[in-house]
Amino acid sequence: MKKDVEKKRQKLINKLIFFRVYVKEDQQLYEFSLSKLENEYKRFKFQNHPHGEFGSIQWR
């Protein structure tokens, strides 16, 4: 089970690094817990999704 947690952590770290997120709140991503990494990734996806907010709605 510990290996699974580490795999998930590494996968999220790699995804965040791909999006050029390296440091958050003066901490390296490697210092984050799995739950904190999951929350950060969800927040990043929500803020940067092309259909987030009202960007995809066209009013005429």
C-alpha contacts under 8 A as a table, 3 or more apart, distances in Angstrom:
res1	aa1	res2	aa2	distance
1	M	4	D	5.10
1	M	5	V	6.46
2	K	5	V	5.17
2	K	6	E	6.30
3	K	6	E	5.08
3	K	7	K	6.10
4	D	7	K	5.04
4	D	8	K	6.22
5	V	8	K	5.15
5	V	9	R	6.13
5	V	34	L	7.12
6	E	9	R	4.99
6	E	10	Q	6.06
7	K	10	Q	5.14
7	K	11	K	6.09
8	K	11	K	5.08
8	K	12	L	6.22
8	K	34	L	7.32
9	R	12	L	5.27
9	R	13	I	6.11
9	R	33	S	7.61
9	R	34	L	5.40
9	R	37	L	7.02
10	Q	13	I	5.00
10	Q	14	N	6.08
11	K	14	N	5.15
11	K	15	K	6.28
12	L	15	K	5.03
12	L	16	L	6.16
12	L	37	L	6.50
12	L	38	E	7.06
12	L	41	Y	7.08
13	I	16	L	5.17
13	I	17	I	6.06
13	I	29	L	6.34
13	I	30	Y	7.25
13	I	37	L	7.28
14	N	17	I	5.07
14	N	18	F	6.10
15	K	18	F	5.04
15	K	19	F	6.55
16	L	19	F	5.08
16	L	20	R	6.35
16	L	21	V	5.17
16	L	22	Y	7.14
16	L	41	Y	6.71
17	I	20	R	4.71
17	I	21	V	5.06
17	I	22	Y	5.74
18	F	21	V	7.41
21	V	24	K	7.54
22	Y	28	Q	6.33
22	Y	29	L	6.14
23	V	26	D	6.05
23	V	27	Q	5.43
23	V	28	Q	4.70
23	V	29	L	5.95
24	K	27	Q	5.37
24	K	28	Q	6.61
24	K	29	L	7.10
27	Q	31	E	6.47
27	Q	32	F	7.65
28	Q	31	E	5.53
28	Q	32	F	7.31
29	L	32	F	5.41
29	L	37	L	7.49
32	F	36	K	5.88
32	F	37	L	6.07
33	S	36	K	5.22
33	S	37	L	6.21
34	L	37	L	5.10
34	L	38	E	6.12
35	S	38	E	5.02
35	S	39	N	6.18
36	K	39	N	5.11
36	K	40	E	6.10
37	L	40	E	5.06
37	L	41	Y	6.08
38	E	41	Y	5.18
38	E	42	K	6.16
39	N	42	K	5.14
39	N	43	R	6.07
40	E	43	R	5.08
40	E	44	F	6.05
41	Y	44	F	5.05
41	Y	45	K	6.07
42	K	45	K	5.13
42	K	46	F	6.13
43	R	46	F	5.16
43	R	47	Q	6.17
44	F	47	Q	5.22
44	F	48	N	6.01
45	K	48	N	5.27
45	K	49	H	5.56
46	F	49	H	5.48
46	F	52	G	6.32
47	Q	52	G	6.64
48	N	52	G	7.03
49	H	52	G	5.12
50	P	55	G	6.90
50	P	56	S	7.35
51	H	54	F	6.94
51	H	55	G	5.70
51	H	56	S	5.23
52	G	55	G	6.35
52	G	56	S	7.65
54	F	57	I	5.49
55	G	58	Q	7.96
